Amino acid sequence: MTSVEELQLKIKELEEKVKELSLKNQEHNVSSHARAKIDHMSAEVVDSNPYSRLMALKRMGIVENYEKIRTYTVAVVGVGGVGSVTAEMLTRCGIGKVKLILFDYDKVELANMNRLFFQPHQAGLSKVDAAANTLQFINPDVTFETHNYNVTTLENFEHFMGRLKSGSLSEGPVDLVLSCVDNYEARMAVNRACNELGQTWFESGVSENAVSGHIQFLIPGEIACFDCAPPLVVASQIDEKTLKKEGVCAASLPTTMGIVAGLLVQNVLKKRQEEYRKRKQEEDASGQNVEEAKEEEVVVVHEDNEWGISLVDESSNVESDSKTSSGLHLSQGIRVAFERSTDSSNKDTEALESEGDGWEEAEVSLDDLMAQMKTL
Ligand SMILES: [Zn+2]
C-alpha cells in the first residue's frame, strides 16, 4: 500500500512533467508560426502581407515613402508599462530593419500584469529579453539589441553613451532616443548622455496616481534640457527628486501608459516624415529642380510679406469702394449697417468730459442718442 507522502510526491512529479510539456508545446507553436523575413515592404493588398495597411498610408497621401522607416533606429530606455508598449508599436510599424535598442534591468513580475504587453508566463525573465522574444516573433524584420543593465551606474553609462553614438545600422548615432524610465536618476542619465551627444530625444512619464502623463521633446542646444526645465516642476511645481520613495507603491493603469506610449510613437512617425520632407526640400533646392524653383520665384504675388499672402488684388481699385464716410477702411464685400456721424459723437464726448458729475449729463446724451436712432 502506498502512503500519502508517496502519492503527493508522484503528483508533484507529474505536475512538473505537465509544465515541461506545455512549455515545449508553446515553443513549438511559436516556431511553427513564425514568418520568414521580408526584404522589401510591399504595398500589395493581400491578407498575407503584414505591411499592406502601413503601405496604404502612401496610397492615401499621408506619407511619401513609408518603407524608409526601415532605416530608422530608435533606442527605448526603460521597458516597463510605457517602454514595452512603445517598443511593440514601433515593431508593428516596421521600424528599423535596423534596430530597436532596449535598455532595462528589471524583471517581469506578476505585479506588472495590470499593464499591457507582458504575460504571466514571462514572470522572472528580464524585461528586455522577454520583450525582444515576443517582438521578434511579431515582426522578424526588426533587429533588436538588448542591454540588461541600469544606465545610471558609471560603467554602464559609458557603454550606454557608446550605443547611442554608434548603435544605428550604419554604426552611426541612433535617430531618436525615447526615455520611458520611471525615476529621476535614470531621466538625468538619459539627459546627460543626450546633451553630450547632441542627440534629440523624447522624455515621457506617468504620474504617481496613474491618471495623467506627459511627453517632452528635447533638442540639446535648442530647447531647455530636462535638467533645466523638468516637466514636473514646470507643470505642477513638484520636485521629482522627492517622488519614488522606497517602499511606496505608485499606482499605474494600462490606459494612461498606453496613451503615453501612443503619443510617443505617433511623434516618432511624424518626426521621421518631417525629416524626410526637409531632406527632400534641401535636395530640391540644391540643384536638381533649379528651373522649377526659378519659375516659382516669378509667380510670387506679394513681395513685401514673407508668406506672399495678399487679401485683395492690388491692381484693382477697391479703396474708394470700401472707405466709409467716417474714414473706416473695410475689406472688399464688407459694409457697415450704420454710418457714425462724426459731429454728434464729438459733442457727446465733450459733454462727458466738461461736466464734473457726469451722470445726469450722460443720461441726457443717451436720450439724444436714442432720439437719433429712432430717426434712422
Ligand atoms: Zn540644461
Residues whose N, C-alpha, C, O or C-beta is under 5 A from the ligand:
A	BS01	ZN	A224 C225 D227 C228
